[in-house]
Amino acid sequence: MVISWWRLACARTGSLSSSRTRCGSGGARATLRSVARELGAPVQHVRRYVAQTGGVRPRPAARSARHLLLAEREEVSRGLAAGWSLRRIAAQLGRPHSTVSREVARNGGREAYCAHHADAAAYERARRPKAGKLRCRPELLAAVQRGLELEWSPEQVSQRLRLEYPDDPSMWVSHETIYLSLFVPARSPLPPRLTQRLRTGRAMRYPKVARQLSGRGRLRGMVPLHARPAEADDRRVPGHWEGDLVMGRRPSAVASLVERSSRYLLLVALRDGLKAKAVQPALRDALQRVPAELRRSLAWDRGRELAAHAQLTAETGVPGLLLRPEEPVAARHQREYQPAAPPVPRPQRGPPPP
């Protein structure tokens, strides 16, 4: 076998043992790929050998230089006994005053602070792995599961627990902890089926920042809503419109244009689909039928169907296509709780008039 031959070769040279030590040492931490490159062996063979012989030697436990030492905690205790302020103690230690303030607050305050007890508590808090809060509190786990079963978002569950248990912080949990329990099956006490109760229905969470770097799906040249003329706020001056899509069963939809002053509704049939190249000419034809003095502004959400808003502005003469800067969260909630409408019938194109 290849692995037997390779184990014999590594036993002869002893190079894998030293490489294993470097993988777990506290200095420059090597990776299995770099070890395989150094030995001239396939990385899957190195990974298999390390797994069969006990794994990588763990890094020796050591406290970070950012954390307080026992000697520094004793200085804090002596400063408190002498009646010093926290800022004076921090200046004496060369530490930020916020570090000393948190240290004293989490260990009983000025009256009950003890250096040895604080150091032992810090050591226990730093030990890993630690059991999650949901796994340690069955009643908290049951409350979170009930909220998710009702199709509440983790943010709603977290805020609801604070309202129901205002005097019991042990029953509070952050929404990030709930997300982590849902999307990391190895440490999740929640059933995996609950991911289907989320609004997205995904079994995997995608990082938003990483997705924004590519620039795909983002509207360019957006004008914020607060740049709209002030005359549109009181609805006295006609000519300011608000638009959105009314979705049926895909791909059927219509565009709605509502004039803010008169509440006049203009429905635009989208015969050619929901893409920007189909929505832009349909809106252009509808707005060009409106008198010029009634085309003062148009507000829309951040839907990608209006990616060609600059071209629409140039063709219709609207002074500026105004896009709302906030995310359309309310629209997502409305789509969740409102049943889907039947398909919008496609209008039949008759023969041209004689």
N, C-alpha and C positions, 0 to 999 in steps of 0.2 A: 504494500500500500504506500501511497505517496506520503501520508502523514507519518507512517512508521519510519520511513527513510528519513524524513525531514526531522523527526524527533531525535533519531540517532545522530544526525549531522549536528543538530543544536547541542546535544549532550556532549559531543566531542569538543566543540569549540567553546561552549559556555557563553556564547555571545547573547543568546536569548535571555539568560538569567540576568545579565547586566542590563539588557534592554528593558526587561520587565521591571527592574528596580528603577530605571529612569522614568518609566511610565507612571510609577506611583510616588516618585520622590517629590519633595516640596520645592525643588528648584525649577529648572527649565523642563517643563512637562512634555515628554515625547508622546506621540500618537502611535497607534498600531501601524498606521500607514507608513510613517517615517521609519519605524523599526523594520518593517518588511522591505522598504527601499534600501536600508543599510545592509540587511542580510542577503538581499538579492532573491527573496522568496515571495510567492504570491501572498497578498494580504489576507485572503480567506484562510490560508494555511496557518498564518500567525494567529488569526483570531480563533481558529478552531483549537490550536494547541494551548493558547492561554486559557480558553474556557474549560478544556479538559484537565488542566493541571492547577486549578484553583483560582484563576482570574488574576487581575492586576493587583499588586500589593497596594493596600490603601495608603493614602497620604497620611503621615503622622499628624495627630491632632495638634494644632497650634492656633493661638489667638491672633487675630488681626491687630496690627498696630493702631487701628482706629478705635479699638475697644479699650475701656479702662482696665488697668491692672489692679491687683490687690493692693499694692503700695499706694496707688493713686486713690483708691477708695478709702484707705486709711487716712490719707490727707483730707479727703472730703469729710470724713467723720470728725477729725480733730478740728477742722474749720467750723463745722456746725456747732460743736461743743463750745468753741470760743465765741460764737455769736457772729461769725463773719457772714457777709452777704454771699449769695451764690456767684455773683460776678467777681467778687474778690477771690473766692476759691478757684474759679475757673482761670483767672489771671495768674494765680499762683501755680497752677498745674500746666498752664499753656494750652488750655483746651477751650473750645467755644462754650459760652455760658449756657447755651441750649442743651449741650451734652450733660453738663452737671445738673441742670434743672430736671431733665428727664430721669437721670439716675436717682435723684433724691425722691422725685414724685412716685416712681414705680416701686420704691422700696420703703414705703411707710411714712415718708415726709421727714421734716426736721426732727420731730420728737422721737421717732422710732427707727431712724436709720442706723444700721449696723453694717460695718464694712465686710465682715466675714459672711454674714447672711446674704448680703447683696451680691458678693462674688459667687457664692454657691448658686444663687438663683439665676445669675447670668449664665453660668455654666450649664445649668439644666435647660434654660431657654434655647441655648445654642446647639443642643444635641439634635442630631438628625439620624434617621428619619423620625418625623413626628406624626402622630395620628391627627387627621383632619378634624375640624370642629364638628362637622356633620356626623362623622363616625363616632365621636365621643358623646354626642347628645342625641339619643334616640327621639326625644320629643321634638327637638329642633328639626331633625331629619324628617319626621312625619309632617310637621307644619310646612316645610319647604315642598315636600312631595304633594301635599294637598293643593298648594297654590299652583304648582306646575300642572297638575291634573286639570285645573280650571282654565288652563291655557293663559295664565298670567306670565308676563315676562319676568326674568330674574330681578330686574329693577323694581317691578311692582311687588314681588314677593318680599324683597328686602325692606322696602318702605312699609309694607303692611305689617311685618313683624315688629317694627319699631312702634307702630300705632297700637298694636294689640298688647305688647309687653313693654310699656314705657319705663318701668322700674326694674326690669330684669335684663341687663346687658348680655347675659349668657344666652338669651334667646334671640340675639341680633346676629345677623350674618350679612356680609357684603355681597353684592351681585356678582363680583368677580369670583368669589369662592363658589357660588352656585354654578357659574359657567365652567370653572375648572373641574368641578365634580361631574359635570355632564359630559365634557369633551375629553377627559383623561380617564379611560375605562379602568386603568390599573389601580387608581386610587379613588374610584367613584363608588360611594355607597348608594347612589341613585340608580334606578333601572335605566338601561340604555334607551328604552323605548320613549323616555320622556323627552328626548331630543326632537321627536316628531311633534311634540306639543308646542315647541317654540314657533315664533312667527315665520322664521326662515325655513324651518323643517330640516335644516342641515345636520349631518352627523359629524361635521368638522367645522371648526371656527377658523376663519381666514383673517389674517392681520390687515387692518384697514390702511395703516401707513404704508405697508409694502405694496398694496394694490394701487395707491395713489401716485406712486413714483412714475409709473409708465405714462400717465396722462390719458389713457384710453377711457372713453365714456365721460369725460369732463367737458363742460361747456366753456367756451372761450369768450372773453370779452363781456362777461355778465355785468349788467348795471344794477346796483342794489335798489331795493324797493324804496328806501328813504330818499332816493334822488328824484322820486316822482314829485310833480308840483304840489304845493300845499293846498291848492284849490280842490284837489281830488279827495281830500280827507273828509270834508263836510258834505260831499255829494251834491253841492249846489250847481256846479258847472258841469254840463253834460260833455261827453266825449271821452271819458276815461273808462277803459274796458278791463275786465278780468276774464281770463280764459283757462280752460282745463279740458282734459279728455274725460269722456264718459264711456267707460269700458263695458262691453257686453262679453260674450264668450269669444275668445280670440279666434280670428283677428278682427272681429267686428268692433267698431267704436265710432263715436262722433265727437267733434270738437264743439265745446260750448263757449260762447262769447256773451258776457253779461255786461251791459252798460250800467255803471254804478249809480247814476242819478235817476234814471227812469226805470231801472230793473228790466230793461228790454233784453230779451233772450234771443240770440242768434245761433242756430244749430247748423253745423257744417258737416256734411257727409264726407267721410274719408273712404272713398271708393277703392283707393289704390294701396291701402295699408296704413301702418302706424309709424313707419320710418320717417325721418326728417325730410327726405327727398319727396315724400308723398304728402306730408302735412303742410309743408311750407307753401306749395302752390295752391292748396285748397284754402288756407287762411288768406293768402294774398287775394284770391278771387272774391272771397267773402268781404274782406275789408275794403276792397276797391268799389264795392257796391254801396258803401256807406258814404254819405257826404263828407267832404274834406274837413269841414268845421267840426265834425263829430269824431275825428280821429286824432285825439290828443295824446293818449298813452295806452299801452297794453301791458298788463301785469300777468305773468305766468309763473308756474313753479319751475323746479329744476329738472323737469323731464327732458330726456334726450330727444324727444320728438321735435323739440325746437332748437336743435343744434344749428340750424341755418337762420337764427334770429337776425343776424346782421343783414343778410340778404333780404329778409322780409321787411326790415325797417327801411331799407333803401328803395324797395319797390312800392311800398304802400304809403310812404310819406309820414308815417307815425314818428313823432319827434324822438322817441327812444323806446325800445322794447325793454321793459323793466322786469327783471327776474327777482323773485324773492330769495334772499340769501340763506334762509333757514332750510333745513332738511324737511321734506314733506312728511313728517311723522304722522300728522293727523290724517292724511290721506291713506297711509298704510293701515291705521286703526279702523278707518271707515271701511276699507276693503275687507278687513278681517271680520267685522261684525255685521256687515250688510250683505245679504245674499246676492249672488251674481245675477245680473239681469239677463233676460233672454237675448239671443243674437239680434243685432240691429239689421233689419232687412235692407238689402242692397237696392237702391233705386234703379229702376230700369231706364236705360237711355233710349228714348224714343227717336224717331227719325227727325232730322232738322226741319224747322218750319219752312214752308215754301217762300 
